Amino acid sequence: MPIIPSKRRPNPVDPAVDAVPAGLRIGAAFSWRILIVVAALALVVALVVLLQDIVVPFLIALLLCALLAPMSAFLQRHRWPKWLAVLSSLVVVVLVIGTLALIVTAQIRYDLPSLEHRLHKTVLSLQALLDSEPFGITIKDVNHWVSTGSAYLQSHASSIASGFQEAGSGAVHALEGLFIVVFTTIFVLIDGRRIWGWVVRLFPRRARPRIEAAGDAGWHTLTSFIRVQLVVAVTDALGVVIGALILQVPLAIPIGVIVFLGAFVPVVGAIVAGSVAVVIALVFNGWVAALFMLGVVVLVQQLESHVLHPFLTGTAVKVHPLGVVLGVTAGTTIAGVVGAFFAVPFIATVNAMVTAAAAWRPDDAVAASGSGSAPADPDHGGVQS
């Protein structure tokens, strides 16, 4: 019996679908998925803004843990009890901050009489300059502006009082934030690996090894970033302080502290801290000292950009300079100084986590389990105390 092949009729094609070009269909498919991702990110940002009194101290505690975890791990490897290693690390931080505060206070008290004399001479010189052409601003004009400002303050005393009340409320929030920072730091240093394991278990079972690898890579990048920034900040501060002492600029130690703190905000922090040093030199030592101080600041920044960062960072923190600039700008736009401070470590950590998650393969988990290796400690990239 001959076999007659069946002829299937082709499925009718929807004319509306056929009329849409393939490129447009692919673009539409990408677009609605991108919109969902953007909406999810917007929801996350809104929650962060709503819970900023909790989120910001928590992030500060994570940075502090990234700084202290290697010290705690070093002490534990030398047979220190975990609680004593964690406590010793925290005591070291408190002693360093307290010593800096005492040195800054002592220098301000020591330089205060000289500063008053120099400031008086600067004000007289400024008055003489303003009184001359082309400004033509006399003492009578200045007194008139002062009286006008006093009248304005008296008429708006209620709003000023409410501002002081808001400042008091801000102080209370600052104390609450300090409480969160201290306790988060202690618990993460003591039980960081177990906390991270609990977070990983919130994800589906098949995704947990990939999330674990991403967390290890992110923690390694964060600790490397903090170490690099600490060395860079200390170097910048020492360079500016030495330059200020040579030029006999007052408040050299407070200027160094400002430069040290500003170094943790890339690009923007260096500019602001350097401008503070130059302005102090201009006010109290004249324009010649200010020019030399500007040269010192530029030299220190060039040393940081072309020597310290390439030598210390290496491949640990892979963030392009354009990403740093755009990230700091976006962080400043979204959250002001706090956003600028957290922008670069956030970008570096997320970039490392995404890269590690994308590069992870199931064979990596088999190899890790077969080798019987222990979880990594914080000094080598793990989220563990």
C-alpha positions in Angstrom: 0.0 0.0 0.0 1.6 3.2 -1.0 2.4 5.8 1.7 0.9 9.1 0.8 2.8 11.9 2.6 0.5 14.3 4.5 0.6 17.9 3.6 0.2 20.1 6.7 -1.4 23.4 6.0 0.7 26.3 7.3 -0.6 28.0 10.4 -2.3 31.2 9.4 -0.2 34.3 10.3 -1.9 37.1 12.2 -1.8 40.0 9.8 -1.4 42.5 12.7 1.7 40.6 14.0 3.1 40.2 10.5 2.7 44.0 9.9 5.0 44.8 12.9 8.7 44.6 12.0 10.8 42.1 13.8 13.2 44.9 15.2 10.2 46.8 16.6 8.9 43.6 18.3 12.3 42.9 19.9 12.6 46.6 21.0 9.2 46.5 22.6 10.1 43.3 24.4 13.2 44.9 25.8 11.4 48.1 26.6 8.7 46.7 28.9 11.3 44.6 30.7 13.5 47.6 31.2 10.6 49.6 32.5 9.9 46.9 35.1 13.5 46.9 36.2 13.5 50.8 36.4 10.3 50.6 38.4 11.8 48.1 40.8 14.9 50.3 41.2 12.8 53.3 41.8 10.9 51.4 44.5 14.1 50.4 46.2 15.4 54.0 46.1 12.1 55.2 47.6 12.4 52.7 50.4 16.0 53.8 51.1 14.9 57.4 51.3 12.0 56.6 53.6 14.3 54.5 55.9 17.4 56.6 55.5 17.8 56.9 59.3 18.4 53.2 59.4 20.0 52.6 56.0 22.7 55.3 56.3 24.0 54.1 59.7 23.9 50.5 58.4 26.0 51.4 55.4 28.5 53.3 57.6 28.7 50.2 59.8 29.4 48.0 56.7 32.3 50.3 55.7 33.6 50.3 59.3 33.4 46.5 59.3 35.3 46.3 56.0 38.0 48.4 57.6 38.2 46.5 60.9 37.6 42.9 59.7 41.2 42.3 58.6 42.5 43.5 62.0 40.0 41.3 63.8 40.9 38.3 61.6 44.6 38.9 62.2 44.1 38.8 65.9 42.0 35.7 65.8 44.6 33.9 63.7 47.0 34.6 66.5 44.7 32.8 69.0 42.9 35.8 70.4 39.3 35.1 71.4 36.8 36.5 68.9 35.1 38.8 71.4 38.5 40.2 72.5 39.7 40.7 68.9 36.5 42.6 67.9 36.6 44.7 71.1 40.3 45.6 70.5 39.5 46.6 66.9 36.8 49.0 68.1 39.0 50.4 70.9 41.7 51.2 68.3 39.2 53.2 66.2 37.9 55.1 69.2 41.5 55.9 70.4 42.4 57.1 66.9 39.3 59.4 66.7 39.8 60.7 70.2 43.5 61.4 69.6 42.7 63.4 66.5 40.0 65.3 68.3 42.4 66.2 71.1 45.1 67.3 68.7 42.8 69.5 66.7 41.3 71.1 69.8 44.8 71.7 71.3 46.0 73.4 68.1 42.9 75.6 67.8 43.4 76.8 71.4 47.1 77.4 70.8 46.6 79.3 67.6 43.5 81.3 68.7 45.3 84.5 69.9 47.4 84.6 66.7 44.4 83.9 64.6 42.5 86.8 66.2 45.3 89.2 65.5 45.7 88.0 61.9 42.0 88.1 61.3 41.8 91.7 62.6 44.5 92.7 60.2 42.8 90.9 57.3 39.5 92.7 58.1 41.2 96.1 58.1 42.9 95.3 54.8 39.6 94.2 53.3 37.9 97.3 54.5 40.5 99.5 52.9 40.2 97.6 49.7 36.4 97.9 49.6 36.6 101.6 50.4 38.8 102.2 47.4 37.8 102.3 43.8 36.0 100.7 42.0 34.1 99.3 45.0 33.4 102.5 47.0 32.0 100.6 50.0 32.4 102.6 53.2 32.1 101.7 56.9 28.7 103.5 56.9 27.4 101.1 54.2 28.7 98.1 56.2 27.0 99.3 59.4 23.8 99.8 57.5 23.9 96.2 56.2 24.6 94.9 59.7 21.6 96.8 61.2 19.4 95.6 58.4 20.5 92.0 59.1 19.9 92.4 62.8 16.4 93.7 62.1 15.7 90.8 59.8 16.8 88.3 62.5 14.6 89.9 65.0 11.6 89.8 62.7 12.2 86.1 61.9 13.0 85.0 65.4 10.2 82.4 65.4 11.5 80.7 62.2 15.0 80.7 63.7 13.7 79.1 66.9 12.0 76.3 64.8 15.3 75.8 63.1 17.0 75.2 66.4 14.3 72.7 67.3 15.0 70.9 64.0 18.7 70.9 64.9 17.9 69.3 68.2 15.8 66.7 66.5 18.7 66.1 64.1 21.0 65.5 67.1 18.6 62.9 68.5 18.6 61.1 65.1 22.4 61.3 65.1 22.6 59.5 68.4 20.2 56.9 67.2 22.4 56.4 64.1 25.5 56.1 66.3 23.7 53.4 68.3 22.9 51.5 65.0 26.4 51.9 63.7 28.0 50.5 66.9 25.7 47.5 67.3 25.7 46.6 63.6 29.5 46.7 63.5 29.8 44.5 66.6 27.4 41.9 65.3 28.7 41.8 61.8 32.3 41.4 63.1 31.2 38.6 65.5 28.8 36.7 63.3 29.1 38.1 59.7 29.3 34.7 57.9 26.2 33.4 59.6 24.2 36.6 58.9 25.3 36.4 55.2 24.3 32.7 55.1 20.8 33.7 56.4 20.5 36.3 53.6 21.6 33.7 51.0 18.9 31.3 52.1 16.2 33.8 51.2 17.0 33.1 47.6 16.0 30.0 45.6 18.2 26.9 46.2 19.6 26.9 42.7 20.7 30.5 42.9 22.4 30.3 46.3 25.9 29.3 45.1 25.9 32.1 42.6 24.8 34.6 45.3 27.5 33.3 47.6 30.2 33.8 45.0 28.9 37.3 44.3 28.9 38.2 48.0 32.5 37.0 48.4 33.6 39.1 45.4 31.7 42.1 46.6 33.2 41.9 50.1 36.7 41.5 48.8 36.2 44.6 46.6 34.8 46.6 49.5 37.6 45.8 51.8 40.2 46.5 49.1 38.5 49.8 48.4 38.5 50.9 52.1 42.2 50.0 52.5 43.2 51.9 49.4 41.1 54.9 50.4 42.6 54.9 53.9 46.2 54.8 52.6 45.4 57.6 50.1 43.6 59.7 52.7 46.5 59.4 55.1 49.0 60.3 52.4 47.0 63.3 51.2 46.6 64.6 54.7 50.3 64.2 55.6 51.3 66.0 52.3 49.0 68.9 52.9 49.9 69.2 56.6 53.7 69.2 55.8 53.1 71.9 53.2 51.0 74.0 55.6 53.7 73.7 58.3 56.5 74.7 55.9 54.4 77.7 54.8 53.5 78.5 58.4 49.8 78.4 57.7 47.7 78.2 60.9 45.4 75.3 61.7 47.6 72.8 59.9 46.3 69.8 61.8 42.6 70.7 61.3 43.3 71.2 57.6 44.9 67.8 57.5 41.8 66.2 59.1 39.5 67.9 56.6 41.7 66.6 53.7 41.7 63.1 55.3 37.9 63.1 55.4 37.5 64.6 52.0 39.7 62.0 50.4 36.9 59.4 51.0 34.8 61.3 48.5 36.7 61.0 45.2 37.1 64.0 42.9 34.7 66.3 44.8 36.2 65.8 48.3 39.7 66.6 47.1 38.6 69.8 45.5 36.7 71.0 48.5 39.4 70.0 51.0 42.1 71.7 48.9 40.1 74.9 48.5 39.7 75.1 52.3 43.5 74.9 52.7 44.0 77.6 50.1 41.4 79.9 51.5 42.9 79.7 55.0 46.3 80.4 53.6 44.9 83.4 51.7 43.1 84.9 54.7 45.9 84.5 57.3 49.1 84.5 55.2 48.4 86.4 52.0 48.1 85.6 48.4 51.7 84.4 48.0 51.3 81.7 50.6 47.9 80.9 49.1 49.6 80.3 45.7 52.2 78.0 47.2 49.5 76.2 49.2 47.6 75.7 45.9 50.8 74.2 44.4 51.1 71.8 47.3 47.4 70.7 47.0 47.8 70.2 43.2 51.1 68.2 43.7 49.4 66.0 46.3 46.4 65.3 44.1 48.7 64.4 41.1 50.6 62.0 43.4 47.3 60.4 44.4 45.9 60.2 40.8 49.1 59.0 39.0 51.0 57.0 41.6 49.0 55.9 44.6 45.7 54.8 43.0 47.3 52.9 40.1 49.9 51.3 42.4 47.6 50.4 45.3 44.3 49.6 43.5 45.6 47.3 40.8 42.8 45.0 39.7 41.0 44.9 43.0 38.6 47.9 42.3 37.7 48.0 38.6 35.8 51.3 38.2 36.5 53.5 35.3 37.3 57.2 36.1 34.2 58.2 34.1 32.1 55.9 36.2 33.6 57.5 39.4 32.7 61.0 38.2 29.2 60.1 37.0 28.6 58.1 40.2 29.7 60.8 42.5 27.5 63.3 40.6 24.5 61.1 40.7 25.0 60.3 44.3 25.3 64.0 45.2 22.1 64.7 43.2 20.1 62.0 44.9 21.3 62.2 48.5 23.7 65.1 48.8 27.0 64.6 50.7 25.9 61.1 51.9 25.3 60.0 48.3 28.7 61.3 47.2 30.3 59.4 50.1 28.7 56.1 49.3 28.6 56.3 45.5 32.0 54.9 44.6 32.1 52.0 47.1 28.6 51.1 46.1 29.4 51.1 42.4 32.6 49.1 42.9 30.9 46.5 45.1 27.9 46.1 42.8 30.1 45.9 39.8 32.2 43.1 41.4 29.1 41.2 42.5 27.5 41.3 39.1 30.7 40.3 37.3 31.3 37.4 39.7 27.7 36.2 39.4 27.8 36.4 35.6 31.1 34.5 35.5 30.1 31.8 38.0 29.6 28.2 36.7 28.2 25.1 38.4 31.7 23.5 38.1 33.0 26.2 40.5 30.7 24.9 43.3 31.7 21.3 42.6 35.4 22.2 42.7 35.0 24.2 45.9 33.1 21.4 47.7 35.5 18.8 46.3 38.6 20.6 47.6 37.1 20.9 51.1 38.2 24.5 51.5 36.9 26.5 54.4 34.9 29.6 54.0 37.0 32.6 53.2 37.8 35.0 56.0 37.3 38.8 55.6 41.0 39.3 55.0 40.7 37.2 51.8 37.3 38.3 50.4 34.8 36.4 52.5 31.9 37.9 54.5 33.1 36.4 57.7 34.5 37.7 60.9 
